[in-house]
């Protein structure tokens, strides 16, 4: 059985007090979520220690939104995987389309980040996905395949067991557009088939999340698809009741 996951990505939203209150609300409402669904909160760096105190000892896990591609040193403003492990966090979101586009993150850098996270026993939530022009040009399979092969194919099968994948159609993030359930299933199945080229049967055990404007109104249809194992939730994760409603859609 693949793990069902609903992960929130708060992005650059909320101050610490708001984040703590949001985490408390999610923890309170998490009792109504099916026991086999993992809830994860992806908080900003400055929130992590405070939110860790809220979720510690509960079924709700904590994620960072990024980490550095170096172990330590003179990298002003960066946060290392070892620092995150000391919070502690269980997950880290890596390769989000906003990091790739706005901050020039390359597949080469992401290989380093994933390895550093795994070395600290932090599970990467690795993001892949195509832009609107790439989908319209029919290049979406090519783009996603490259993001998988150039990064994840460098890992061992043992490492891969601890990686979660999030497919984000970049054209659906923050736009209100959503891939149809059929479009989402098609590319999730493609991702799993691509993983199978390198990892064989292990591909059937890897959780693949949908990350494009998933909300309570469409979550049930998306999660009913064979190869969609949950969601990486943006805007809806900032409202506890919406976030939990998505998790209850399984």
C-alpha positions in Angstrom: 0.0 0.0 0.0 1.4 3.4 -1.0 1.3 6.1 1.7 -1.6 8.6 1.2 -0.3 12.1 1.8 -1.7 15.6 2.0 1.0 18.1 2.4 0.5 21.9 2.8 2.9 24.4 1.3 2.4 27.6 3.2 4.9 29.4 0.9 5.8 32.9 2.1 2.6 33.4 4.1 1.7 34.0 7.7 3.8 35.4 10.6 4.8 33.0 13.4 1.8 33.6 15.6 -0.5 32.9 12.6 1.4 29.8 11.6 1.3 28.4 15.2 -2.5 29.0 15.3 -3.0 27.4 11.9 -0.9 24.4 13.1 -3.0 24.1 16.3 -6.2 24.1 14.2 -4.9 21.4 11.9 -3.8 19.2 14.8 -7.2 19.7 16.5 -9.1 18.8 13.3 -6.8 16.0 12.3 -8.7 13.5 14.5 -11.4 13.5 11.8 -8.9 12.5 9.0 -8.6 8.8 8.1 -5.7 7.1 10.0 -4.0 6.1 6.8 -3.7 9.7 5.5 -0.5 11.5 6.5 -0.8 15.2 7.1 2.3 17.4 6.5 2.7 21.1 7.2 5.2 22.9 5.0 6.0 26.1 7.1 8.5 28.9 6.4 12.0 28.6 8.0 11.3 31.0 10.8 8.2 29.1 11.9 9.7 25.7 12.1 10.8 25.5 15.7 7.5 27.0 16.9 5.4 24.7 14.7 7.5 21.7 15.7 6.4 22.4 19.3 2.8 22.2 18.2 2.9 19.1 16.1 5.4 17.2 18.2 3.8 13.9 19.5 0.9 14.2 17.1 0.2 12.4 13.8 0.9 15.7 11.9 4.4 16.0 10.4 6.5 19.0 9.7 8.2 20.0 6.4 10.6 22.7 5.4 10.1 24.4 2.0 13.7 24.2 0.8 17.3 23.5 2.0 20.8 24.5 0.9 22.9 22.5 -1.5 25.9 22.7 0.8 26.6 21.0 4.1 27.7 24.1 6.0 30.0 27.2 5.6 30.0 30.8 4.4 26.6 30.7 2.6 24.8 33.7 4.2 21.1 33.3 4.3 21.1 29.6 3.6 19.6 26.9 5.8 21.3 23.4 5.7 19.6 20.0 5.9 21.5 19.4 9.2 19.9 22.6 10.6 16.5 21.3 9.6 17.1 17.9 11.1 17.9 19.6 14.4 14.4 21.3 14.5 13.4 18.4 13.7 11.6 18.2 10.4 10.6 15.0 8.7 10.2 16.3 5.1 11.5 19.1 2.8 10.0 20.3 -0.4 12.6 20.5 -3.1 12.5 21.6 -6.8 9.2 23.5 -6.5 8.5 25.3 -9.7 8.8 28.7 -8.0 12.3 27.8 -6.8 13.2 26.6 -10.3 11.8 29.7 -12.0 12.6 32.5 -9.6 15.8 31.3 -8.1 17.4 29.4 -11.0 17.4 26.0 -9.3 18.8 23.4 -11.6 18.5 19.6 -11.7 22.2 19.5 -10.8 21.6 21.5 -7.6 18.6 19.4 -6.7 20.6 16.2 -6.8 22.9 17.7 -4.1 19.9 18.9 -2.1 18.2 15.6 -2.2 21.3 13.7 -1.1 21.9 16.1 1.8 18.3 15.8 3.0 18.4 12.0 2.8 21.7 11.9 4.7 19.9 13.7 7.5 17.0 11.2 7.3 14.7 13.9 5.9 12.3 12.8 3.2 12.3 15.0 0.1 9.1 15.9 -1.5 10.5 16.3 -5.0 8.5 18.5 -7.4 8.2 18.0 -11.2 6.0 19.6 -13.7 5.7 21.6 -17.0 4.9 25.2 -17.9 1.9 26.1 -20.0 3.9 26.7 -23.1 5.6 23.3 -22.7 2.2 21.5 -22.4 0.8 23.4 -25.4 3.8 22.4 -27.4 3.2 18.7 -26.4 6.5 18.6 -24.5 5.1 17.9 -21.0 6.2 14.2 -21.0 9.6 15.2 -22.2 10.1 17.9 -19.5 8.8 15.7 -16.7 10.9 12.7 -17.8 14.1 14.9 -17.8 13.3 16.2 -14.3 13.0 12.6 -13.0 15.9 11.0 -14.9 18.4 13.8 -14.3 17.7 13.8 -10.6 16.0 10.7 -9.2 17.9 8.2 -11.5 21.1 9.2 -9.6 19.7 7.7 -6.4 19.9 4.2 -5.2 16.7 2.1 -4.7 17.2 2.3 -0.9 17.3 6.2 -1.1 14.3 6.3 -3.4 12.2 4.5 -0.8 12.3 7.7 1.2 11.4 10.1 -1.6 7.9 11.5 -2.3 7.1 13.0 -5.7 4.8 15.9 -6.3 3.6 16.6 -9.9 2.7 20.3 -10.4 1.3 21.5 -13.7 3.0 24.9 -13.4 0.2 26.5 -15.4 -2.3 25.5 -12.6 -0.5 26.9 -9.6 -2.1 30.0 -8.2 -4.1 30.5 -11.4 -7.3 28.7 -10.4 -6.9 26.4 -13.3 -6.7 22.7 -12.5 -5.7 19.8 -14.7 -8.7 17.5 -15.3 -8.6 14.3 -13.3 -7.9 12.5 -16.6 -4.9 14.8 -17.4 -3.6 14.4 -13.9 -3.9 10.6 -13.9 -2.3 10.4 -17.3 0.9 12.1 -16.2 1.0 10.5 -12.8 0.9 7.1 -14.6 3.7 8.3 -16.9 5.8 9.3 -13.9 5.3 5.9 -12.3 6.2 4.2 -15.6 9.3 6.3 -15.9 10.4 5.4 -12.4 9.9 1.8 -13.2 12.5 2.0 -15.9 15.1 2.5 -13.2 13.6 1.1 -10.0 11.3 -1.7 -11.3 8.6 -2.8 -8.9 9.6 -0.1 -6.3 7.8 2.4 -8.6 4.5 1.0 -7.3 5.4 1.9 -3.7 6.3 5.6 -4.3 3.7 8.2 -3.4 3.0 10.7 -6.2 1.1 13.8 -5.1 -0.9 16.2 -7.3 0.1 19.8 -6.8 -2.0 22.1 -9.0 -4.8 24.1 -7.3 -6.2 21.1 -5.4 -9.1 22.2 -3.2 -12.0 20.6 -1.3 -14.2 20.8 -4.4 -12.0 18.7 -6.7 -9.9 16.6 -4.3 -12.2 13.6 -4.2 -12.2 13.2 -8.0 -8.4 13.7 -8.2 -7.7 11.3 -5.3 -9.9 8.6 -6.8 -7.4 8.2 -9.7 -5.3 5.1 -9.6 -1.9 6.8 -9.5 -2.7 9.9 -7.5 -1.7 9.3 -3.8 -2.6 12.7 -2.4 -1.8 16.4 -2.8 0.7 19.1 -2.3 -1.6 21.9 -1.3 -0.9 25.6 -1.7 -3.6 28.2 -1.0 -6.1 25.8 0.6 -3.5 24.8 3.2 -3.7 28.2 4.8 -7.2 27.5 5.9 -7.3 24.6 8.4 -10.8 23.5 7.6 -10.1 23.4 3.8 -6.8 21.5 4.3 -8.5 18.9 6.5 -11.5 18.6 4.1 -9.0 17.8 1.3 -7.5 15.1 3.5 -10.9 13.7 4.2 -11.6 13.4 0.5 -9.9 10.0 0.2 
